[in-house]
Amino acid sequence: MPGLVIQNEIEISLFCDEDRQNLREFLAAAWLEAHTDELGEELSSLLVSRLDAPDLGGVIPSDNGCVYLARSISGIVGSLVCAHRGEVVHIWACYLARHYQRKGLGRRMLKIAMAEYSSEFVAGLYVLKQSTSAQAFYTRLGFIDCGEVQFEVVPGTYTPARIMQARIGNLVLG
């Protein structure tokens, strides 16, 4: 596990239980900002309500996973979760506060997280179909669009999403 990384006054570190409430608040704001336009207010609110569960609605991995947090002096400004299953590293809950986007922080978080895994493993994630800026971000990093699926946002409710994957050794993480 790499130690703390401090760049441009941002610290990237692993989640600990004391972070739970702050992460819940960060993700609630990030999800509402990112998804209300595409999912609607009601569905976005349902999604946010899942954060009340002890595992934050599936955000906290049960095993073989890590939650990375980016922090500024004002609190959590980014999150990235990954978990290793077989030869695939699944990535989810990758969000940055708007004023920290397009500054290299997402790339740095992914670089730190992927350093823990074999370069031969495949990293994979789902990006909602309407999240074209997120798709462009992952494409720039070397992810390949592998097709469309119906992604279950909350139990019984689906929305189109793109599957994006890359061999970790092929990612462009600088």
N, C-alpha and C positions, 0 to 999 in steps of 0.2 A: 504494500500500500504506500503510494507516495505520500510524503508529508504535506503539510499545508502549503498552498501556493498563493502567494500574494502578488498580484500584478495590478497596477493602476488602482490601488486601494480596494481591490476586491479579493476576498479570501474564499478559496474553494476548499470545502472540507466535507467529511462524511456526516450524515445525519446522526443525531443521538436523540434519545427519548425526550430530552428537555426541549427539542426543536419542534415537537409535534404541533402545538397550538400555533406557533408562528408559521409553520409550513402550511397548516390548514388555512390560515388567513391569506397567505400569499397565493396559494392555488385557487382559492375561491375568487379572489380578484382577477387572477390571470385567466381562469376559465371563463368568467363572465365577459371579460374584455375580448378574449380570443374567439369565443363561440356563440355569443348571443345573436350576432347577425346571421350566422349560418344555421344555427339550430333553433333559434327562437328563444324568447325569454322563459317560457314555461319549461322546456326541455333543459335549458342551461341551468335553471334553478334546481331542477331534479338532480342533475349531475353534481352540482355543488353540494346538495344535501347529503350525498354519499360520503362526503368528507367527515361527517359526524361519526362514522364507524371507527373503531380502534385502529384499523389498518388504513384509515383515510380512504375508504372505498376502493381498496386494491392498489393504492399508490405504493404503500410500504410492502416490499416483497417478503414472502414467507421464508424463503431460504435461497442460498446461492445468489444473493443480490445485494446491491448497494444503492443508497440514496445520496446523491451529491448535492450540496447546497452552495450557491454563490451568495456571499454576504458583503454588504457595504456597511458603513457605519450606521446606516439607518435600518438595517435588518436584511432579511432574505430578499434577494433580487433575482434569483434563478434557481431552478431545480432540474435534475436529470436523474432518472431511475433506470437501472439496468439489472438484469438477472441472467445467469448462465444456465442454459438447459441443453444438454448434449453439446453440439458444436455450434450452437446459436446463442448469441447474446441479444436478448430482447431489450429494447429501449422504450421507455414511456415517460410521461410526465416531464417532458423537456420544455420548460417555459422560462422566458426571461421577462422581467419588467420592461415595458416599452422603451424607456429611456436608456436601457442597457443593451438593446438590440442593435445589430449592425456595427458592433465595436470589437468583435472577435471573442467575446465571452462565451458564446455557445460553442464555438470551435474549441476553445481552451477546456471547457468542461468535458466535452466529448473526448478530447485527447487524454485527459487525466483518467477518465473512466475506462477507455479502451486500452490503456496501457496495462491494465490488470489481466488482459486476456491474450491468448495466442493470436498471432497475426493471421493464422490460417482459419480462425473461426469466422463465422458470418454474423454481422450485426444487422438486425432487422427491426423495423418499426412501422407503424401505421400513421398516415397523415390524412386528415379529413380532406375529401376531394376539393372542397372550396378553399382550403388553406394553401393557396398557390404560392404565397411567399415562403411558407415553411417547406413546401416541395422544392422550390428553387434553392433554398438554403442547403437542404440535404443533397440535392443534385450537385451543387458546387463542391461539396465535401467528398463526392465520389459514390454516393448511393445511386442505385439504379431503380427505376420505377418498374416493378414486377407485375403490375396489374391492379385491377379494382376489386374490392370486396365490399360486402355489407358489414360494417363495423357496429357492434352492439355498444351503444353509448350508455344506456342504462338497461336493465333487464327488460327484454321484449321490444326495445326501440332501437332501430338500426338506421344508419346513415352511410352513404358511399364514402369509402376511404381508399387511398392508394397504399399498397404494400411497397416499401422501399427497403432494399438490402444492399450490402456491400461486404466483401471480404475485408476484415479489419486491416490487413496489410496494404490494401489498396486505397484506404481512406486518405484524403488530402487534409491533414490536420496541422501542417506547418511546424 
